[in-house]
Amino acid sequence: MNTTHRNREPRIAIVGGGIGGLVLAGMLHRYGITATVYERDTGLAAREQGGTLDLHPESGQRALDELGLADAFRTEARPEGENLRILDPAGRTLGHHAPEPGSGTRPEIDRGVLRKLLMTRVPDTAMSWGRHLTGVEELPGGGYRLVFADGSRVDCDLLIGADGGHSHIRPLLTDARPAHLAAYLQLTITDADQRRPRTADFVGPGSLMALGNNLNLGAQRSGDGTIRVSVTVRADDGWLRRQRFGNTDWAWTVARLHDLFADWDPGLTELIDACDAGSLVGRNIEAMPVGTRWPSRPHVTLLGDAAHLMPPVGEGANQAMLDGVLLAGAIAESGDDLVAAVAAYETEMFDRAETIGADSAQMESMGLAPDAAERMAAFFGQAVSRAR
């Protein structure tokens, strides 16, 4: 039995107030366990929250149910967001996933809306906003000291890294680092139904993916009327820097994007023309090596992307939410034995993340294959039909 904290409540620090960190904090609160979330942002509205997420019954939806948020989720979620069309570069629809009303299992919810829901289960006193972590020091008696950019320091008995793919906490446990996979560009069409009705009708109520020739052109509708257009390119990790998208005028940027899709159907590339000027944001897609593990250490662990960053094919947020549920449960069941709690959580998490990470890697590779549209349509169980 770990006796370090016998005479006081253990101090639990969660670094990162994203979806996984908020689920963990909310679940610990439900168990009557105090924890503090240290988040770099100054508040929920500090930055753009990103697009929509499809939450899976066995992971993301399970977390919401355990937090008592199932009804609120059903109110906010968009079942029609499951609608998905898969097209090839010639503009032919090879697959169309459109569940009958009430039959879908993975409704979409905007990421920002989801974070607001989760915040209703986290006490205000548990959130410490505007805390930019700059260093971590191991304490002689066990635990860690967090050092923040404002000069403040916080000691904790259990440190949980929920701080994303470029985690500051991960190096305490492993030398493994994310590997580059592809380049990703996101563009935005605001108020699409009013400003770009033809494009909005083309995208439909959910999303579409046009794939082929090591490229992916996608579009996804959000609940706020925004359509997010994405471009994924099989390219090295310096490709984005060399393109200099941020240092050119918008007409040049649009022309350069059209060059990428020079032989694609104009009906698809019109998505680029419809995007708001100056809305392009680029980043590299990375993933942790599948099967990453580390010897369990007392007083520190990871969840979500910090533990098992995966390609963005639909599992990352869901697995982070499930991590939060299971880690909180392990802590609650262990009494004051945090060492046992961490070990039990990691044993399950490693096996689960390896299986799902391998599936996600296969999906990512399939999505940028020369025959990606055909393969993806077959994967989704759709009959491949070509217009004659």
C-alpha positions, -999 to +999 in steps of 0.1 A: +000+000+000+012+034-009+013+053+025+027+086+011-007+104+015-021+086+045-026+119+065-040+141+038-059+140+005-036+134-024-030+163-047-039+154-082-029+177-111-043+173-146-022+192-172-045+200-201-082+210-202-091+194-235-118+168-238-100+140-221-088+161-192-123+175-186-138+140-186-112+129-160-118+160-138-156+156-141-155+119-132-132+124-102-155+151-090-184+126-092-164+102-071-157+130-045-120+132-054-104+166-057-083+174-087-071+206-104-069+211-142-041+234-154-050+247-188-029+270-210-059+288-226-074+317-206-109+303-210-132+282-233-136+311-257-098+318-260-095+301-294-113+283-322-123+248-310-123+230-343-148+209-362-173+182-352-167+148-336-186+116-340-189+100-306-189+063-304-213+043-280-185+023-264-162+053-256-173+089-261-210+083-254-201+060-225-182+089-209-211+112-213-235+087-199-213+082-168-211+119-163-249+122-165-248+141-198-265+116-221-297+136-224-278+169-229-258+152-256-288+140-274-302+175-274-270+190-288-259+163-312-266+161-349-277+126-360-278+139-396-240+145-393-234+108-398-243+113-435-211+106-455-204+105-492-172+091-507-162+103-541-133+097-565-113+125-582-137+123-612-165+134-589-183+100-589-200+089-557-187+055-548-202+052-514-230+069-494-236+063-457-269+077-448-286+060-418-323+061-416-336+086-390-332+072-355-310+043-367-276+060-365-252+052-336-225+079-339-241+114-340-219+144-345-213+172-320-193+203-324-161+202-303-168+235-287-203+224-277-189+192-262-163+211-241-191+233-228-211+203-218-181+187-200-174+219-182-208+216-165-194+186-146-162+203-135-163+227-105-151+262-112-126+257-084-111+228-102-101+249-133-069+269-133-069+289-166-040+306-182-014+282-169+014+277-194+036+249-182+073+254-187+089+228-166+084+197-144+106+188-114+105+155-096+102+159-058+126+139-035+097+125-015+076+115-045+054+135-068+062+164-090+065+202-090+049+221-120+066+253-131+045+278-150+054+307-173+041+333-147+067+320-122+042+301-100+049+265-088+025+238-078+033+204-062+013+173-068+012+137-057-002+124-090+006+142-123-016+133-153-006+145-187-036+153-208-017+179-228-019+166-263+003+152-290+033+174-281+030+166-244+054+182-219+047+153-195+054+124-219+092+126-216+089+117-180+078+083-191+091+075-225+115+087-253+089+078-279+078+108-301+051+113-327+061+105-363+051+126-393+024+112-416+010+139-439+003+176-443-031+190-435-048+222-445-081+235-432-102+262-447-136+276-436-169+286-452-188+306-427-226+309-428-225+285-458-263+281-463-267+318-468-235+328-484-227+296-505-260+277-509-248+257-539-217+245-520-238+238-488-262+217-508-233+198-524-218+190-490-251+180-476-260+176-439-229+157-429-196+154-447-179+142-479-145+128-488-130+129-522-099+107-523-072+096-547-037+101-560-023+106-524-047+135-518-078+139-498-103+168-503-129+168-476-158+190-463-177+187-430-207+207-418-207+220-382-238+228-362-231+266-363-236+268-401-198+266-409-184+241-434-148+232-429-129+222-460-098+201-456-069+191-478-046+162-468-014+156-488+010+128-485+041+149-481+072+152-460+073+173-428+088+203-445+062+206-473+040+231-455+069+254-447+080+253-483+045+262-496+045+295-478+008+297-478+008+322-449+031+346-467+011+351-500-021+367-511-053+347-512-055+345-550-021+328-551-031+304-523-063+294-542-044+290-574-018+268-557-045+246-542-060+242-576-026+231-589-027+202-564-061+191-578-054+200-614-070+168-629-099+166-605-135+173-613-143+211-611-174+203-591-150+192-563-125+219-565-152+245-564-151+238-527-118+256-526-132+287-544-160+289-518-138+292-488-134+324-469-103+345-479-075+341-454-090+312-436-063+286-444-046+270-414-020+243-419-004+217-397+014+183-399-005+151-391+015+130-367+009+098-347+027+080-319+042+046-328+015+019-326+021-001-294+039+026-274+043+015-238+064+024-208+072+009-175+046+022-150+060+048-127+045+061-095+030+096-094+026+101-132+007+089-162-008+101-195-042+100-213-055+109-247-032+122-274-004+125-249-005+087-244-015+075-279-017+102-305-035+086-335-043+097-371-074+119-372-098+092-384-124+094-356-109+077-326-087+102-308-113+122-289-133+090-282-104+072-267-093+102-247-128+103-231-127+066-223-092+071-208-107+097-185-135+074-173-112+044-167-084+064-150-109+081-127-124+047-119-090+032-111-082+061-088-116+058-070-112+020-065-077+021-052-082+041-021-050+060-015-029+036-035-022+058-065+006+036-077-018+006-081-043+029-097-019+041-124-006+005-131-041-009-134-052+020-158-021+017-180-024-021-183-058-018-200-050+014-218-019+001-235-037-030-249-067-009-261-046+018-276-025-007-295-055-023-311-073+009-320-041+026-330-033-001-355-068+002-370-064+040-372-031+037-389-046+013-415-074+038-421-050+067-425-029+048-450-060+037-469-072+073-472-042+085-491-037+055-513-039+059-551-072+040-551-084+055-518-120+061-528-126+025-539-109+012-508-127+035-484-161+028-500-155-009-496-144-004-460-176+014-451-195-015-466-209+005-495-216-010-529-192+006-554-212+020-582-198+041-610-218+066-632-218+055-668 
